[in-house]
Amino acid sequence: MNRTYLTTEELSERIKYDPRTIREQFKDSVLLEGIHYIRPFGGRKLLFIWETIQRDMMSGSDDSLSIPMARGGVAHG
């Protein structure tokens, strides 16, 4: 499977959110490490996985009462 890795700035251009919002509000609450982003070589730089983010953005639009789970699943409630 090919993956497209994006920097915070590149992701912000695609989803139309400020890079600061992505880093401070989405990271580790909506976007989870190991699922939506990685830290290559254990460093500080973040690379976001576009295909996973795009999939989760589209699946979230169907059910407003869904809660994303840590391993990528969704709880309905």
Stockholm file with secondary structure:
# STOCKHOLM 1.0

chainA/1-77         MNRTYLTTEELSERIKYDPRTIREQFKDSVLLEGIHYIRPFGGRKLLFIWETIQRDMMSGSDDSLSIPMARGGVAHG
#=GR chainA/1-77 SS CCCCEECHHHHHHHHTCCHHHIIIIIBTTTBCBTTTEECGGGCSCCEEEHHHHHHHHHHHTTCTTEEECTTSCEEEC
#=GC SS_cons        CCCCEECHHHHHHHHTCCHHHIIIIIBTTTBCBTTTEECGGGCSCCEEEHHHHHHHHHHHTTCTTEEECTTSCEEEC
//
